[in-house]
Amino acid sequence: MPEPNHPAEYWRPLDDGRVECELCPHRCRIADGDAGICSTRTNEGGELFATEYGRTCSLAIDPIEKKPLYHFHPGDDVLSIGVNGCNFKCLGCQNFHISREKAPTEYVAPDAMIELAVSRGSPGIAYTYTEPLIWFEYIRDCMKLGNEQGVYGVIVSNGYIEVEPLEELTTVLGAANIDVKSIRDDFYKKYCGARLEPVLRTCGTLKEKGIHLEVTNLLITDMNDSEEDVTDLVTRIAENLGRDTPVHFSRYFPYQEMDAPPTPVHRMLRAKEIAERELYYVYLGNVGGVGGADTTCPECANLLVERAGYSTKVVGITDDGKCNDCGRTVDFVL
């Protein structure tokens, strides 16, 4: 049986019986009996509860490259789990059935989740599918236990969280892929119901804290895929996060409310060309037959990691993390 609703953290009571959630920049002010935008944090009698704590709606073993995380333990298969809910309202969400609707769940306590990962031979757990940061208390507790048993934790996230809880999470977090939807704030407001700057702030904090970071940008036809959009995004990443930050451009396909045509392949290739002027590691996703998945050495172009689909082979990195041709230290966590 599920445990009773778990007390939430990062909130404050208001004078009128409402509470203000301080986990993410929405700062929802929640009346008694109601939940915040994410649907996972509920006011019950003037106290905030994390009502989805441990309630898992999705569970699978995935290649870590599917997250995508290309530079963190390449070739690992990791236990991947998710929760109902999200603090964004993205048009065309690929996981609509669990981000805005409710799928059946099973309660799994943190210690049981770590035991499950170990029993399945998984070296890590990916918190993914919807938005893991709204599951804050649970993923933190799982990661803390996991680190004690050699099971790392990674998140695949929109990055929409306040600084204080994020800094707490970085004490146990192994790696993150942050989905930067666009470099334009008006895109975030119109298509996600959110703002850009908190996401960029999250990326900066992760880098400052030494957390392995990769960035994904879904290029949507005529919405965020112009050369100017790509150039501005890449420049921001290079200048603020570093040229060594891996970036994944993912190809969009129509879904739900989004009916724009699929992103033209030539625009995907152009985005990669633009990005490689400033960044060392640029990848293409959801684009078959054109390459864009292998990793080469920024110094000598030696093949470091060969990828075909989700099959990964490390071919040019020494045990101490260097190119086996020129000796340059490459940017991987092995």
C-alpha distance (Angstrom), angle and dihedral (degrees) to the residues before:
residue distance angle dihedral
M1 . . .
P2 3.80 . .
E3 3.77 116.4 .
P4 3.83 117.6 -112.7
N5 3.79 115.8 -82.6
H6 3.78 109.4 -62.1
P7 3.82 119.0 -122.2
A8 3.79 110.7 -106.6
E9 3.77 123.4 -133.0
Y10 3.81 130.0 -143.9
W11 3.80 102.3 44.7
R12 3.79 139.6 107.7
P13 3.82 133.8 -149.6
L14 3.80 120.6 -113.6
D15 3.80 126.2 -146.9
D16 3.82 95.7 -109.5
G17 3.81 98.0 56.1
R18 3.75 93.9 -91.9
V19 3.79 122.8 116.4
E20 3.79 129.8 -144.2
C21 3.80 115.4 -135.4
E22 3.80 110.9 -141.6
L23 3.79 98.4 -173.6
C24 3.81 98.8 95.5
P25 3.81 136.0 19.1
H26 3.81 92.6 -98.8
R27 3.80 87.1 77.0
C28 3.80 90.6 -161.4
R29 3.80 115.2 -151.7
I30 3.77 102.0 -146.9
A31 3.80 127.1 -161.7
D32 3.80 121.9 -141.6
G33 3.80 109.0 -75.3
D34 3.79 94.5 16.2
A35 3.79 133.1 104.8
G36 3.78 130.8 -138.3
I37 3.80 126.1 -108.3
C38 3.80 91.1 -80.6
S39 3.85 91.6 56.0
T40 3.82 91.2 -137.0
R41 3.82 102.1 89.3
T42 3.80 116.6 65.7
N43 3.80 134.9 -175.0
E44 3.79 109.7 -130.4
G45 3.79 113.0 179.0
G46 3.78 94.1 -27.8
E47 3.80 96.0 -45.9
L48 3.79 127.1 101.5
F49 3.79 119.8 -126.8
A50 3.80 132.0 -170.3
T51 3.79 93.3 -132.5
E52 3.83 95.5 -177.3
Y53 3.81 95.8 51.9
G54 3.80 106.5 146.8
R55 3.79 93.3 -8.4
T56 3.78 102.0 133.1
C57 3.81 120.2 -164.3
S58 3.82 99.8 173.7
L59 3.78 131.1 36.5
A60 3.81 131.1 166.9
I61 3.78 143.6 135.9
D62 3.82 109.4 -107.4
P63 3.79 136.3 173.7
I64 3.79 107.8 -101.7
E65 3.82 86.8 -127.1
K66 3.83 87.9 68.0
K67 3.81 91.4 66.8
P68 3.09 80.6 52.7
L69 3.79 103.5 -110.8
Y70 3.80 108.9 142.1
H71 3.81 100.6 165.5
F72 3.81 100.9 44.4
H73 3.82 116.2 83.3
P74 3.82 93.8 -32.8
G75 3.79 114.4 -143.7
D76 3.81 95.9 23.4
D77 3.80 120.1 137.4
V78 3.80 108.5 -143.9
L79 3.76 136.3 -167.7
S80 3.82 105.5 -108.9
I81 3.80 122.5 -160.5
G82 3.79 138.4 173.3
V83 3.80 144.8 -171.9
N84 3.80 133.0 -138.1
G85 3.80 112.2 -99.3
C86 3.79 143.6 39.7
N87 3.80 137.8 -149.3
F88 3.82 91.8 -136.8
K89 3.79 126.4 70.3
C90 3.79 98.7 -153.4
L91 3.76 118.5 -179.0
G92 3.79 109.4 -124.6
C93 3.82 95.0 22.2
Q94 3.81 109.0 -178.4
N95 3.82 91.3 -149.6
F96 3.79 97.1 45.8
H97 3.82 92.6 138.7
I98 3.81 91.5 65.1
S99 3.81 103.6 23.1
R100 3.81 96.2 56.1
E101 3.78 102.6 10.0
K102 3.80 129.0 51.8
A103 3.79 121.2 -107.9
P104 3.81 121.7 -170.6
T105 3.79 113.7 -83.1
E106 3.77 139.2 -158.4
Y107 3.78 122.0 -151.4
V108 3.81 112.9 -123.2
A109 3.80 117.2 178.7
P110 3.82 116.4 -137.1
D111 3.81 94.0 -107.9
A112 3.81 90.8 49.0
M113 3.81 90.9 49.7
I114 3.79 91.7 53.1
E115 3.80 90.1 47.2
L116 3.80 88.7 51.3
A117 3.80 91.7 52.7
V118 3.80 91.6 49.2
S119 3.80 93.0 46.7
R120 3.79 90.9 52.5
G121 3.78 93.0 48.8
S122 3.80 93.3 -113.2
P123 3.82 114.8 153.1
G124 3.80 91.2 -159.8
I125 3.79 148.1 11.7
A126 3.80 123.7 -123.2
Y127 3.79 115.6 -153.7
T128 3.78 100.9 -152.0
Y129 3.84 148.6 114.9
T130 3.83 94.5 85.5
E131 3.82 125.3 14.8
P132 3.81 113.0 -48.9
L133 3.80 96.1 -170.7
I134 3.81 91.3 70.8
W135 3.85 84.2 60.5
F136 3.78 88.2 58.2
E137 3.80 102.0 142.1
Y138 3.79 92.8 45.6
I139 3.79 98.9 46.5
R140 3.80 91.0 45.8
D141 3.79 91.4 51.5
C142 3.79 92.1 46.5
M143 3.80 93.1 47.9
K144 3.80 92.0 49.0
L145 3.80 91.5 53.6
G146 3.78 91.9 40.1
N147 3.79 93.4 54.8
E148 3.79 89.2 53.8
Q149 3.81 89.0 56.8
G150 3.80 99.1 38.6
V151 3.81 96.0 -100.3
Y152 3.80 111.3 131.3
G153 3.80 125.0 -150.1
V154 3.79 128.4 -139.3
I155 3.80 132.3 179.0
V156 3.78 132.3 -147.5
S157 3.77 101.2 -158.4
N158 3.78 150.3 157.0
G159 3.80 87.4 -127.5
Y160 3.81 95.0 -128.0
I161 3.79 103.2 146.7
E162 3.77 137.8 115.3
V163 3.81 119.9 -103.8
E164 3.83 100.2 -110.7
P165 3.82 97.9 54.8
L166 3.80 90.0 40.7
E167 3.78 91.6 54.2
E168 3.80 89.7 50.5
L169 3.80 90.2 51.2
T170 3.80 92.5 51.0
T171 3.80 89.2 65.8
V172 3.82 89.1 70.6
L173 3.83 104.7 20.3
G174 3.81 121.6 108.9
A175 3.81 103.6 -169.4
A176 3.78 143.7 -19.3
N177 3.76 139.3 -152.4
I178 3.79 108.1 -157.8
D179 3.79 118.8 -161.5
V180 3.80 107.2 -138.7
K181 3.79 99.9 -166.7
S182 3.80 95.7 -165.8
I183 3.77 140.3 -25.9
R184 3.83 88.4 -119.7
D185 3.79 121.3 89.7
D186 3.80 91.7 -153.8
F187 3.83 89.2 60.0
Y188 3.81 89.8 55.4
K189 3.79 92.2 48.8
K190 3.81 95.0 47.0
Y191 3.79 102.5 38.8
C192 3.83 105.3 23.8
G193 3.79 106.8 27.3
A194 3.80 90.4 -124.9
R195 3.81 144.4 85.7
L196 3.79 133.4 -98.7
E197 3.79 104.5 -137.0
P198 3.83 97.8 65.8
V199 3.81 88.5 55.1
L200 3.80 92.7 51.6
R201 3.81 89.1 45.7
T202 3.80 89.7 54.4
C203 3.81 90.9 52.0
G204 3.78 90.5 50.5
T205 3.79 93.2 48.6
L206 3.81 92.2 50.3
K207 3.81 91.2 52.7
E208 3.80 92.3 45.8
K209 3.81 90.4 52.1
G210 3.79 92.2 50.4
I211 3.80 96.1 -111.6
H212 3.79 114.6 151.8
L213 3.81 105.9 -108.9
E214 3.78 134.1 -168.1
V215 3.80 125.3 176.3
T216 3.80 129.6 -143.1
N217 3.80 124.8 -161.9
L218 3.81 119.0 -173.1
L219 3.80 106.0 -149.1
I220 3.81 109.5 -144.4
T221 3.79 119.9 -165.1
D222 3.82 112.2 -95.6
M223 3.81 92.4 -14.8
N224 3.80 106.9 79.8
D225 3.81 105.3 -13.1
S226 3.79 102.6 90.7
E227 3.78 119.5 123.4
E228 3.79 88.8 -113.6
D229 3.82 91.9 53.3
V230 3.79 92.2 49.3
T231 3.80 93.4 44.8
D232 3.80 93.5 50.4
L233 3.80 92.3 46.8
V234 3.79 93.6 48.8
T235 3.80 92.9 46.6
R236 3.79 91.1 51.1
I237 3.80 91.1 50.6
A238 3.81 94.4 45.9
E239 3.79 94.3 47.6
N240 3.81 98.7 40.9
L241 3.80 106.4 26.5
G242 3.78 102.4 25.8
R243 3.79 137.6 -103.6
D244 3.79 89.4 -93.7
T245 3.84 92.7 66.8
P246 3.83 109.0 113.5
V247 3.81 112.5 -128.7
H248 3.80 125.5 -161.2
F249 3.79 119.6 -160.2
S250 3.79 107.8 -160.1
R251 3.80 124.4 -161.2
Y252 3.80 117.0 -122.0
F253 3.80 125.5 -133.9
P254 3.84 124.8 -172.1
Y255 3.80 116.2 -91.0
Q256 3.80 137.5 156.7
E257 3.83 110.3 -24.1
M258 3.82 94.1 -6.0
D259 3.80 110.2 90.7
A260 3.81 102.1 162.8
P261 3.82 111.9 127.3
P262 3.82 119.1 -95.6
T263 3.77 114.5 -77.3
P264 3.83 108.7 -88.0
V265 3.79 111.0 -110.0
H266 3.80 91.6 -131.2
R267 3.81 89.4 60.9
M268 3.79 90.4 51.8
L269 3.78 90.2 52.1
R270 3.78 91.1 46.2
A271 3.81 91.0 51.6
K272 3.79 90.0 53.6
E273 3.80 90.9 48.8
I274 3.81 91.9 51.0
A275 3.79 93.7 45.4
E276 3.79 94.6 49.7
R277 3.81 89.5 63.1
E278 3.81 88.5 71.6
L279 3.81 108.2 15.4
Y280 3.79 131.3 63.5
Y281 3.80 98.6 -147.4
V282 3.81 122.3 39.7
Y283 3.80 125.2 162.6
L284 3.79 138.7 -175.3
G285 3.80 123.6 -139.6
N286 3.82 132.8 -166.6
V287 3.80 89.4 18.2
G288 3.79 113.0 113.6
G289 3.77 125.7 -159.3
V290 3.80 100.1 14.1
G291 3.80 102.4 84.8
G292 3.77 120.1 -131.9
A293 3.81 98.5 140.5
D294 3.82 104.8 87.4
T295 3.80 122.7 91.9
T296 3.78 120.5 -133.8
C297 3.78 130.1 -174.8
P298 3.83 112.0 -92.5
E299 3.80 89.4 -142.2
C300 3.81 105.7 46.2
A301 3.85 105.1 5.2
N302 3.80 91.7 -119.0
L303 3.82 112.1 160.0
L304 3.80 107.2 -104.2
V305 3.81 104.0 170.4
E306 3.79 126.7 14.9
R307 3.81 118.0 -154.8
A308 3.80 131.6 -173.9
G309 3.77 110.9 176.5
Y310 3.79 102.9 -47.0
S311 3.79 93.5 -27.1
T312 3.80 107.7 111.6
K313 3.79 129.9 -170.1
V314 3.80 123.2 -178.1
V315 3.80 103.7 -146.6
G316 3.81 108.5 155.9
I317 3.82 109.0 34.4
T318 3.78 123.2 96.2
D319 3.79 122.5 -138.4
D320 3.80 89.9 -99.8
G321 3.81 93.1 54.5
K322 3.79 102.7 -98.9
C323 3.78 135.1 127.1
N324 3.79 106.7 -96.1
D325 3.79 90.6 -141.2
C326 3.81 108.7 45.8
G327 3.81 100.5 11.3
R328 3.81 96.4 -122.3
T329 3.78 114.3 153.5
V330 3.80 105.6 -112.9
D331 3.76 125.2 -151.3
F332 3.79 104.8 -107.2
V333 3.78 137.1 121.4
L334 3.81 103.5 -142.5
